[in-house]
Amino acid sequence: MWSDGPLCYGGDYNPEQWPARVWAEDVALMRQARVNLVTVGVFAWSRLEPAPGRYTFDWLDQVLDLLHAGGIRVALATPTASPPPWFSLAHPGALPVTADGVRLHHGSRDTYCAAAPAYRQAARRIAAALADRYAHHPALALWHVHNEYGTTCHCEHTARAFRRWLTTRHGDLATLNDAWTTSFWSQHYSDWAQISTPRATQYLANPGQLLDFRRFWSDTLLAAYAEQRDLLRAANPAIPITTNYVLGDWVPVDHARWAAEVDVVAVDHYPSAVDVGAEEQTALAGDLARGWAQHAAACRPAPATAAGRGSPAVPDHGAPAAPAWLLMESAPNQIHTAGRIHAKEPGRMLRHSLAHVARGSRGAMFFQWRAPTGGAERFHSALVPHAGPDSRVFREAVELGAALARLTEVDGRVEASVAIAVDAASGWALRHPGLPSTRLDHHEEVAAAHRALWHAGYGCDTVTPGDPLDGYRLLVLPALYLAGDATADWVREYVRGGGHLLATYLSGAADEHARVRPGGYPGALRDLLGVRAEEFHPLAEGDHIPLAGGGTGRIWAETLHLAGADAVTSYAGGILDGRPAVTRHRWGAGTTWYVSTRPDEDTYRRLLDTAARAAGAAPVHPDAPAGVEAVRRRGERVSWLFLFNHTDREQRVPARGVELLTDAPVDAALALPPGGVAVLRESGT
């Protein structure tokens, strides 16, 4: 399998940007750094097909042969994220159109409309040509379809495809009119031809239409991926196939749903914070990827010839099968934030990479291998920077390669007692400009809950509504705005069976069509939570509301009535003085909590810690000092403990076992240096 043997290490390799004399040096440096997998061809369409149907594969033949001779496996990409100039010239109708009706022109990547028949045909043609030539190449370990699906369009091709999609989803206009509440503002449709994409309009667009448009694009892009996937699979069923997810709530892709269509979930992650927020974001990205990977198809075994050099079998520790996912892209030495580039501090590349491995990634991949001298991303991070191999960055790349080589045996499931529900559609729905506040953000509420639990030391899984919840002590619903009857029943069954639930404001407020449920908030979950909110009070940027007993709330507050629940914390002062802010309720065999505001960071951490402990959950390493992150992966007969010191001073961490990065035995405690990382094969667990 692609994931057998050493952890994957490498990144995007763009040999077409360099003269052939550099290629041999690249392979030598890759061997020095222990790179064993590179992604080739992502943006090479114009070099592979310089004219329609005319292919120039000779240079790619040389590159793949050279990599194979060096023992380096290849994730061969289809280059369809960046059509060549000839395509745009020949098919101007396949160029994307904005919501304002402006047609964009060639000059960047992603200049295509995935609903345009000409684009889809050209994409299938280049994918088929690559499959025909390279499906059995001994260097091939993985197919990498496209790059970061997420481009949308409002052209006539899209409008026609959208209407076809709507007929499949809703069946008839009566059902669509009901779902979209088109009686409001005289939007009732009497003919399918009246429906177009949600282009820029005079005031506020229909929220049901916007939500369905996001769903449509997720399905359309998935269909484009599947067309290429099926061609590649037919050429050699033994080679697994993936595409790299780009993260962000602007992306019209339901990653959980897509995961069932890939052989391995692959994610690109670029933190935007430069302080400890980068570590918080890294932890969340890893947990999101692992949650999506629960939906992924089983990987197909690759031929033995594709395994590359030094591919020992993974030791049999009796570990339960872990979801297969891969960090496909990250930045080795830079964080792009607030209009500038921040250089990662020494050792941070190692910490970020191993934080993903701790959470289940089968390696660490980067964009990119060698920094280009020209082009739009000439100052993007790279393992071989402009300074060349005689640089701190490359020396840390060599260090990371050595560290990953020592962690081949780690293959158990990540220990997690808390589940956080993530729903792409809720994120899309809360982006509508007609909501009570522009600060409502499902993904930020997910991040806030995850951040609080991360600081409290708990292991978290992310789940999608409908996923199995067996074994989780606490389920968190962070602004799970959309809750159809099936989602509400999913939550009820969990609590009825003894589960503990913590839901934040706006959870369950609307149905799957973004129609607000009448009767008071939180809609579908009112009886379960034992509360009824009759009015909301959004807070302005920078404002906060005091909470009794200390702490503050921000973003949102509610006029909340108890309907069986008990008040845990109340608002203090103002028109909400004395009214419940946080409640707890016994329901069935379980317990539910409702949080009607966003508590400040410390208050939220204490609250989630209290709820988790009441549910019977415990931190991964209760004795770890503050500032030390602990992640445990557990098999049936062995466990591995990852420790990350995010402080600027040495920390002593109680532990027992063998530290794999140094082979040093640990009898009682480990001295973890400032910014240090340790991975223990634990004894006595």
N, C-alpha and C positions, 0 to 999 in steps of 0.2 A: 504494500500500500504506500501511497505518497507519504504517509505519516510514520511509517516504520523507520527504525534506525535513528540516526542523529536528528536533533531538532533542526528544522529548516532555518537557514541563515543566508541572507543575501539581500536582493532588492531588484529594482528596475535597472536593467542594463540596456543602454542605447548605443550600440556600436555604430549605427548608421551616422551618428554625429561626429565620428572620429575616423581618421585614416586607418587603414588596415594595420599599419606598423604599431599602433597603440594596442591592438587587440591582444597580442601575445603578452605584453606587459600587464594588461588587465587580468588575464588568467593567472599569471604568476602572483600578482597581488591578492587575487581571490584565494588562491591556495594558501598564501601566507596568513590571511585572516580566517581561514577555514570556512569560507563561503561555500555552500553546497547547493544553492538553488538561486537562479536569477530569472527574472521576468524579461522576455525579449519580444520586441515588435509592437509594443503598445501604440506608439504613434508613428509607425513606419509605413502607413498605407501608400503614400506617394512614392516611396522608394521601392515598395514591393509591386505596385501596379501603376507605373508612370503614365499609362494610357489605358483606356477601357479594354480589358481582356488581354493586355500584354503584361507579362510578369517578368520580373528580374529577381530571381531567387538565388543567384550565384553567391552574392555576398552573405545571405543568410545561411546558405549551405556551409560556407567557410566558418562562420561564427559558431554554428551548432556543432560542427565537427571539432572545432578547437575547444569548445567548452567540454564536450564529451571526453576528449583526450585528456583534459585536465581533471576529470572526475566531477564535473559540476553539472547538476541537473538543470533542466529548463522548464519554466512555466511559459509556454508559447502563447502569445496573445493574438487575438484577432484585432486588427487596428481600427475598428469601426467607429471609435469615438472621435476620430479626426479625419473626415473625408478629404481627399486630395483636391487641389485646385480645379483639375479637369472636371471632377464630378459637379462641383458647385456651378461651374460655367455651363455645363451641359444640362443641368437640372435646377434652374433657379427656383422653381416651385417647391423644391425640397429643402430650401433654406428656411430657418425658423422665423416665425412671426411673433412679436411680443403682444401682450394684452392690449397695448395701445395701437396695434395694427401696423407696426413698423417691421418691415422685413430686414433681418440682419444679414450681413454679407460675410463672405469668406475672409479669413484673416486671423482666426483664433481656432482653438479646438472647439468641439461640440457645435459646429455650424451645420446642423441637420435637423430634420423633423422625423422622428421615429414612426410617425403615422404615414409618411409619404411612401407610396409604392416603389418609386425609383430608388430611394435610399435602402429600403428593405431588400430589394432585389440585388443591389450592388453589395450590400453587407453579406448576404448569403453567398454571393459569387466569390468574394475574397476568402470567406471562411471555408468554402468548399475547396478552393485551390490550395489553401494551406493544409487542409485535412488530407487531400490527395497526395501531397508531397511529403508531409512530415508525420503523419499519424503513427508510423512505425519507426521513427528515428530513435536510436538508442538513448539519446539525451533527454527525450521528452518524458517528463514526469507528471505534468499537469497542463490542462488547457485553461487559459485565462481569457474569457470572452469579454471584449469591449473594455471600457474603463469608466468606473464611477457613473453608472446609469443615473440620470436625474434631469436631463434636458427636456423642457416642455415647449409647446408651440400652440399657436392659435390660428393656423392657416386653414384653408378650406379642406385640405386632406384631413386635418384633425377634426374639423366640425362634422364631416361625414362619418368618420370613425366613431366620434363621440355619440352621435345619434344611434348608430348601430349598437354600440355598447349599452346605451340606455334602454333600447328595446329589449335586449337580453336581460338586463337587471330588473326592469320594472314591468315588462310585459305589455302594458298598455298605458295610454296617456292618463287615464283616470287614476291609476296607481301612482304614476309620476307626479301628477298635479297634487295629489294628497301628500306624498312624501316631501315635496318641495314647498307646500303651503302656498301655492301659486295664486290663491284667492287674494293674498295680500298684494297691494299695489297693482292690481289688474294684470297679473302675469299668467293667467290661466292659458294653457296651450291647447289648441284644438287641432293641430297638425304637427307631426314630427319635424317637418321642414322649418317650423318657426323657431326651433331650438338651435342655438349655436353655442360656441364656447363662451365662458364668462369673461368677455372682453371688458376693457375699461368702459365704465358707464358713468352716468351723471352723478350718482350718489353711492348707495350701498348695493352691492350685488346680492343675489339670492344666496343665503348660506347653504341651502340644500344643493344648489347647482354647483357652488364652489367645492363643496365636500365631495360630490360625485365626480367632479372633474379631476380632483386629486386621485380618487380611486381608479378612474379611467386611465390616468397616466401610469399608475402603478401596474395595472394589467397590460397596458399597451407596451410598456418597456419590458415587462416580463415576457410577453409574446415575442418581442424582437430578440431577446436573449435566447428563448427556447428554440427559435428557428435555427440559430447558429449552433446551439448545444446539440440539437438532434443530428445535424450534419456531421459534427465532430464525433459524436458517439457512434454513428453508423460506420465511420471509417475505422475506429478501433475502440470497442466497448471497454477495454481494459484501462484506458486513461481517464482519470477523474477530471471533472470540469467544474469551473467556478467562475464567478465574477466578483470584483471587489466592491463592497458596499462603501459608499461615502456617507458620513454621519452628519446629521443636522436636520432640524425640523422643517427646513425649506425643501428637503428632498421628497419628491412625490413617489416614494417607494415604501411599501409595507414590507420591511425586511423580514419580519417573522413569517409572513406568507411566502415570500420568495425562498426562504430557507429550505422548504420542502422540494425545491426545484434545482438545488445545487448539490454537488457531492461534498463540498466543504464550504462552510461559511468563511468568507475572507473579508476583513474589514481594513479600512484606512483610518488611522487615528492621528490627528495633529492637535495636541492641546493648545489652548489659546491663552491660558494663564501662565504667569512667570513665577508666581509664588507657589505655596503648597497646593493651590488650586490645580496646578498641572498634574500633581499626583492624584488628587481627587478625581479629576477628569479621566485619567488613565485607568483608575480602578473601575469607574462606571463603564467606560468603553469596553473593558474586558468582560464585565458582568453582562452587559448587553449582548455582546457577541456570543457568549456561552449560552445565554437564554435563547437566542435565535437558533443556535446550533442544535438545540433540542429538537427542532423541527426538520433538520437537514436529512436528506437521503443518506443511506449508508454509503461510505466510500467504496469504490470499486478497486480491486487490487491492480496495481501497475505491474508490467512485466519486470522480471528480475533484472534485466539489462538496464532498466531505467532507474535503479536504486542508487547508482553512483558508488563511488569508492567509500570505504569505511562505513558500511551500513549494518552494524551488528543488530541482531534481533533484540527487541525490547525484552528485558527480563520479565519473567512471569511472577508477578507478586500477587496474583489473584485479585487485581483491582477491577472494580466494576467499569464497564465501558464508559469512557468519558466522551462527551460530545466533541466532534472534530471541528476545530476552527483554526484560523491562521491570521495573525497580524500581517497583512499583505503590504501595507505601507505605513511608515512613520518617518519622522525627521530625525536623523542621527544627532545633529548638534545645534539645532535651531528651534526656536518657538516664534511663530509669527503672531504678533499681538499689537493691537492699537496703532497700526500704521508703521510699525518698525519690526526689526528682527532682533530677538534676544538670543544670545549665545548660551546654550545650556552649560551649566557648571560642570567641572570634571566629575565623572562618575554618574551623572544623571542619565546618560544614555543607557548605561547598564541597568540602573534602577528601573527606568521606565520599561525596558525590554523584558526584564525578569518579572516585573509586575504583571505583564500580559501572560507570560509563561505560567506564572503562579495561578492565573485564572483560567488556564486551559488551552492557551495558544500552543500550537505545535511548532513554535519558532518565532523568530523576529525578522521581518523583512522591512526594507527601507526604500524610500524614494529620495535619492537614487544612488547608483554606484559611483559614478564619476560626475563631478560638477561641470556643466557645459560652459563654454566660453561665450556663447551667444544665445539668442532666443529669449523668450519672455520670462522664463524661470532660470536665468543664468545665475542668480544668487540664491537659488534654493539649496537646502541642505543636501550633503552628499557624504558617503563614506570616504571617498577620495576627494577632498576639497580642492579648491584652486591652488592651495599651497602644495598639493601633492602628498605622497605617502609620508614624507618627513614632516609630520604634523601631529598635534595632539589628537585630532579627530581620528586619523587612521590608526594611531597607536591604541586608542580606546576601542576602535573597531576590532583590532586584533585581540584585545583583552576580552571583548564580548564573545568573539568566536570561540575562544578557549573556554569561557564559562559555559556557553551553551553545550559544548561538547561533553561537559561533565554532568549534564542533567538529562541524558537520554533515558534513564530509568524512570523518571517522574511521569506517571501516567494514570494517576487515580482521579477520582471525582473531587471537585472543590467542595469543601465543607461549608454548608450554608443552611441556617435555620430560619432565615427571614426571606420572604418573597416580595418583590415590588412589581406591581402590575404596570405594564407599558403598553400603550395602545396608539398606533400611528394615527388612526382616524380621530381620536380625541385631540391629538396635537394639531392636526389640520383644522379641525372645527374651531379650536380656540384661537386661531389666527384671523378669524373674521373681524373686520373693523367695527362691526355694529354691536360688539359686546360691551358690558358695563365698564370695562377698563381695558386699556391697551397693554396692561402688564400681566394679563392672564396667559399662562404658558405651561402646558402639560409637561413638556420635557424639562423645563426648569424646576417644576415641582418634583418630578422624578429625581432630578439631580440633587435637590435640597434634601429630600428624604434619604437618598443614598449617602449623601455627604454626612448627614447626622449619624447614620448607622456606621459609616466608615470610621468616623472619629471615635465612636463608642466601641469599636472593635468587633462588630458583628460581620459575619460572612453573609452575603446577599446573593440570591439568584434573581434574575428578572424573568417575568412570566408574561404571557399574553392571555387575555381573557379566554377561558375555556381550557387552558392547560391544566394537567393534573397538579393537585396541591398536596398530595400525600407527603407527610414528613415535615412540612413547614409549620413552625410554631406560630408565626405571625405573618399575615398578609397585609401589605400596605397599598392603598389606592390613592395615589397622588393626583388630585384633580382629574379623575377618570370621568370626564365630562359626558361622554356618550355611553349609555348603558341600555342596550336593548333588553328584551325579556330574557334572552339566553344568558347574557352577562349577569343580570341581576340574580337569576337562578344559580349560576355558577358560584357567586359570592354566598348566597344563602346556604347552599349545600355545605360549603366549607365551614361556615359558622355553626350551622345546625349540628354538624358532626363533632363540634368541640374546638374548632379553630378560633384564633383570635384575629380580629380585624381592626386596622386603623385606617380610617378614610378622612381625607382632607376636603375642604370646601370645594363645591361644584361637582364632586363625584356623584354620578347618577342623576345629574340635573336634567339631562336631555336624553332622547332615545337615539337610535342608530341613524336617524335622518337629521339630527340636530334640532329636533322639535322639543321645546321645553316641556317637561312633564308638569301638569298643573297640580295644585294642592299644596305647594310649598317645597322648598329645597330641604334635603337633597334627593328629591324626586323618587326614583325607584328604590332607594335605600332607606326611606324615612322610618318605616316600622322596624327595620333591622337595627338601625342606629338609635332608635328611641328618641328622636328629636324632630322638630319642624322649624325651619327658618322661614320667616314671612317676608323679610326684607334684607337686602344686602347694602353694605357700606364700603365701596372701594376706597382705598387710601391712595393719596397722591405720592409721587416719587419723593422719598425722603421723610414722609410722614410715618408715624407709628402710633399704636394705641397701647396704653399700659395694661398689664395683666396683674391680677391680684396675686400676691405672693412673690412678685418680681418678674422681670422679663417683659417683653413687648411683642406685639403682633404688627405685621405690616401687610401691604398689598390688598388685604380683604378683611372684612368683618361682617357679622350678621346679627340681626335680631333673632335670637334663637330661643325656642320654647322647648322645655323638657316634656317628653311624651313617653316616659318610662325610664329614661336615662338619668344618671346622677351627674351633677356638675363636678368636674375635677378642678377647673380653673375658670375664673370669671373675668370679665372686663372690669377695669377700674377707672372711673372717671368718665365724663362726657355723657352723651345720651344713652350709651350702652352700659353705664355703671351698674355693676351687680348682675348683669345678664351672663348666662353661661358662654364661655369661649371654647372650652374643651370638656367633653363629656365621656362617660363610660356607661355601658349598658350590658346587662346579661340577656342573651337571646339564645334559645335552644340550649345546647350544651356549651356554647361558646360565649365570648365576650367581644363587644365592639366598642371602639373609641371613635369620636368625631372631633376633628380639629377645624374650627370655623375661621381660622386666620393662619397666616404664616408666622410662626414664632421666630424670634431671633435665634441665631445659630446655637448658642449655649442652651437656651430653653428647649429648643427642638431636640437637641441631642439628649438632654435629660429626659424629656418626655418619651422619646422613642426607646431609650434605654429602659425606662420604667415599664412601658408596654411590652417590650420584648422579654424582660425578666418575668413579668407577670404571666406571660405565655409559656414560660419554661425554657426560653432560649438563653444562650450564654455567649459571651464574646469568644472569639476563636482562641485567644490566649489571654485569659483574665489577668494574668500576672505581668503582662507586657507593660513596660513603662509608657507614659504618655509620649506621643510622637513616634512610637514604633508600631509599624503596621505588620500584622500577622495574617497570613493566608495558609490554610492547611489543605493539602490534597490527600485523600485517604483511599487506600485499597483495602482488601480484606485482611491482609497480613502485614501491612506496613503503611506508614504515613510519612508525608514530607511536609515540613514546616518552613515556609518562606518568611523571612524577617527583613524589614526595611526600616532603617533608621533615618527618619526625616528631620532629625534635629542636628544642631551644630556641635554636639558634644557626645562623648562616648556613653553608651547605654549598656547596662548589664541586664540580660534577659534570661530568666530561668529556662533551661532547656537541657535535653539529654539526647545524645545520638552521635551521628557522624556528620560533620559539615562537609557537603559535597564539593564546594568550590575549592577547598584546601585539603580535603581528606583528614582534617584534624578531628580527633575525638572530643566530644563535649560531655562532661560528667555531671555538671550541676547548673552551670550558667555560662552564657556566651557573652564575651565583651564585643559589642558591635560598635565600630568606630563611627565618627560623624559621617553621615551620608552613606553608611555601609550597607551591604546586603549579605545575607547568609541563607543557605538552604540546607536544612538538616533532614537526613533520614533518621526519623525518631526511633528511639528505643523505649520500651515500656508503655506503648500506646495500644 
